[in-house]
Amino acid sequence: MAKYDLKTVAVIGLGYVGLPLAVRAKEKGYEVIGFDIDEEKIKLLKKGQNLFKKDTFLKENLLKYPFKATNNASDIAQADIHIICVPTPVDHLHHPDLGPVIGASETVATHCKKGALIVLESTVNPYVSEEVVRPIFEKHGFVVGKNIFISHCPERINPGDPKWDVTNIPRVVGSFDKKGLEMSLQFYRSIIDAEIRPMRSIREAEATKILENSFRNINIAFVNEIAMSFDALGIDVKDVIDGAATKPFAFMKHYPSCGVGGHCIPVDPHYLVERAKESGFNHGFLKYAMETNEGMPAYTVERLQDALNEKRIAMKDTVVGVLGLSYKANIDDLRESPSFKIIEHLKEHKCKVETFDPHVKRQSTMKSLEAILKKSQALILATDHKEFKDALTPALLKKYDIKAIIDGKNCLDKELFSKEKSFIYRGIGR
Ligand SMILES: NC(=O)c1ccc[n+]([C@@H]2O[C@H](COP(=O)([O-])OP(=O)(O)OC[C@H]3O[C@@H](n4cnc5c(N)ncnc54)[C@H](O)[C@@H]3O)[C@@H](O)[C@H]2O)c1
């Protein structure tokens, strides 16, 4: 494989994905320019502030490997590689919003030099590189495979994961041509200590990421359905899953919960569903899976309603404390968090809602766990933060006269909590 002269990297979009990547490239000896349209973010980065405090890699390395952070797009002009890490959300109708990818591609195409490598890391459906990104560069006079090279290397980062981070997660990469692929392989192999697998086409690289996240969405939907069935049957789904997991092959543990959140799992399958429809294929299974997961916050509220009914308490005017706003444990990421859906459903039932999240205090209505327990008659545990798991005990709930608790993450000791008769404990599928 030829060796390419790649020294300067521009990272476009400094979020959960772009920021660790910029720091890692700098650590590995590249000149790094980080560009973002968010002026506030750039100001904070210039002051050396870590925007993602739960990211262990950033905690250890952000200040050690400072890179040039800028709002000025002309600063990226000399980069040999441009890596686009901008959001790929869906709108309120679940239609893909490629606005940020288009905006970032326009910025790069306007400023990049001839011969540069452009890598899209944002999660996209198959054909986005061909139908959206490539034409932007062609419109700016570039010839793909001759004086500009375009690849797709989907990011798989799992924010807050102490084991897997930007340094060691294997990647796949696809490109329009051999040179683009070789340049990409050289770069990613130089910064990541794991397999970088070349894909036969850029389309296959795009599809790989969508398959991974659709796989997860479907498996979660399946256990959510099983959980609802087992609630009706009086079977503990968690015990059953742990039992099934003793089979050493052909079973993979997924657990049910009060909902699926984050920027990826509930969002990415919509990209595939929409694009497949344009090509004449109508996904059924995947759509049903997404609907099942989207229904879990409402189901969780129904579980509370049933528990309160048993205690002969009406939902209307009951003060319900929602514990946790972020979509997953021990982080402060609120994107697509089911907590907000749960709050909406509680309000539809005319409950009075209070919230507390130790990681998102500014958006919580209460200042502490004690305060929310004091104010609430019932609880929904929506996020399995360590602070909740450590502090909540049957005695504490009894002390504050809690009448029902729905453990939306099945993270409390069911046996222990069920023994106490002053309140009702319910999980999801247990
Ligand atoms: N967060 C994750 O866990 C994760 C994991 C794997 C893949 N992804 C994918 O990576 C992509 C980025 O996700 P993220 O979580 O880093 O998003 P993010 O919202 O944390 O960060 C994106 C950044 O891009 C900036 N931006 C938006 N438009 C821009 C433009 N035109 N030019 C320059 N900057 C722009 C935003 O200001 C923001 O700082 C998405 O496609 C996402 O699906 C995310």
The ligand as an SDF file (V2000), in Angstrom:
LIG
                    3D

 44 48  0  0  0  0  0  0  0  0999 V2000
  -23.0760   10.2440   20.5670 N   0  0  0  0  0  0  0  0  0  0  0  0
  -22.8870    8.9920   20.2720 C   0  0  0  0  0  0  0  0  0  0  0  0
  -22.9060    8.1340   21.1550 O   0  0  0  0  0  0  0  0  0  0  0  0
  -22.5990    8.5430   18.8680 C   0  0  0  0  0  0  0  0  0  0  0  0
  -22.0250    7.2860   18.6660 C   0  0  0  0  0  0  0  0  0  0  0  0
  -21.7580    6.8700   17.3970 C   0  0  0  0  0  0  0  0  0  0  0  0
  -22.0990    7.6810   16.3170 C   0  0  0  0  0  0  0  0  0  0  0  0
  -22.6820    8.8800   16.5270 N   0  0  0  0  0  0  0  0  0  0  0  0
  -23.0080    9.6950   15.3530 C   0  0  0  0  0  0  0  0  0  0  0  0
  -22.0220   10.6970   15.2060 O   0  0  0  0  0  0  0  0  0  0  0  0
  -22.6160   11.9140   14.7180 C   0  0  0  0  0  0  0  0  0  0  0  0
  -22.3170   13.0380   15.6760 C   0  0  0  0  0  0  0  0  0  0  0  0
  -22.9100   12.7580   16.9160 O   0  0  0  0  0  0  0  0  0  0  0  0
  -22.5010   13.5050   18.2490 P   0  0  0  0  0  0  0  0  0  0  0  0
  -23.1020   12.6990   19.3370 O   0  0  0  0  0  0  0  0  0  0  0  0
  -21.0500   13.7960   18.2820 O   0  0  0  0  0  0  0  0  0  0  0  0
  -23.3140   14.8740   18.0600 O   0  0  0  0  0  0  0  0  0  0  0  0
  -23.1960   16.1920   18.9620 P   0  0  0  0  0  0  0  0  0  0  0  0
  -24.4840   16.8840   18.8430 O   0  0  0  0  0  0  0  0  0  0  0  0
  -22.6550   15.8390   20.3090 O   0  0  0  0  0  0  0  0  0  0  0  0
  -22.0750   17.0490   18.2350 O   0  0  0  0  0  0  0  0  0  0  0  0
  -22.1830   17.5110   16.9400 C   0  0  0  0  0  0  0  0  0  0  0  0
  -21.4480   18.8420   16.8110 C   0  0  0  0  0  0  0  0  0  0  0  0
  -21.5310   19.2510   15.4530 O   0  0  0  0  0  0  0  0  0  0  0  0
  -21.7090   20.6600   15.4250 C   0  0  0  0  0  0  0  0  0  0  0  0
  -22.2420   21.0430   14.1300 N   0  0  0  0  0  0  0  0  0  0  0  0
  -23.5090   20.9670   13.6700 C   0  0  0  0  0  0  0  0  0  0  0  0
  -23.5800   21.3800   12.4030 N   0  0  0  0  0  0  0  0  0  0  0  0
  -22.3200   21.7420   12.0430 C   0  0  0  0  0  0  0  0  0  0  0  0
  -21.7460   22.2410   10.8550 C   0  0  0  0  0  0  0  0  0  0  0  0
  -22.4880   22.4620    9.7590 N   0  0  0  0  0  0  0  0  0  0  0  0
  -20.4270   22.5110   10.8450 N   0  0  0  0  0  0  0  0  0  0  0  0
  -19.6790   22.3070   11.9430 C   0  0  0  0  0  0  0  0  0  0  0  0
  -20.1600   21.8270   13.0980 N   0  0  0  0  0  0  0  0  0  0  0  0
  -21.4710   21.5300   13.1460 C   0  0  0  0  0  0  0  0  0  0  0  0
  -22.5990   20.9420   16.6090 C   0  0  0  0  0  0  0  0  0  0  0  0
  -22.5060   22.2850   17.0020 O   0  0  0  0  0  0  0  0  0  0  0  0
  -22.0560   19.9630   17.6470 C   0  0  0  0  0  0  0  0  0  0  0  0
  -21.0500   20.5560   18.4350 O   0  0  0  0  0  0  0  0  0  0  0  0
  -24.0950   11.5940   14.5470 C   0  0  0  0  0  0  0  0  0  0  0  0
  -24.3310   11.1940   13.2450 O   0  0  0  0  0  0  0  0  0  0  0  0
  -24.3220   10.4350   15.4780 C   0  0  0  0  0  0  0  0  0  0  0  0
  -25.3900    9.6130   15.0790 O   0  0  0  0  0  0  0  0  0  0  0  0
  -22.9200    9.3550   17.7730 C   0  0  0  0  0  0  0  0  0  0  0  0
  1  2  1  0
  2  3  2  0
  2  4  1  0
  4  5  1  0
  4 44  2  0
  5  6  2  0
  6  7  1  0
  7  8  2  0
  8  9  1  0
  8 44  1  0
  9 10  1  0
  9 42  1  0
 10 11  1  0
 11 12  1  0
 11 40  1  0
 12 13  1  0
 13 14  1  0
 14 15  2  0
 14 16  1  0
 14 17  1  0
 17 18  1  0
 18 19  2  0
 18 20  1  0
 18 21  1  0
 21 22  1  0
 22 23  1  0
 23 24  1  0
 23 38  1  0
 24 25  1  0
 25 26  1  0
 25 36  1  0
 26 27  1  0
 26 35  1  0
 27 28  2  0
 28 29  1  0
 29 30  1  0
 29 35  2  0
 30 31  1  0
 30 32  2  0
 32 33  1  0
 33 34  2  0
 34 35  1  0
 36 37  1  0
 36 38  1  0
 38 39  1  0
 40 41  1  0
 40 42  1  0
 42 43  1  0
M  CHG  2   8   1  16  -1
M  END
$$$$
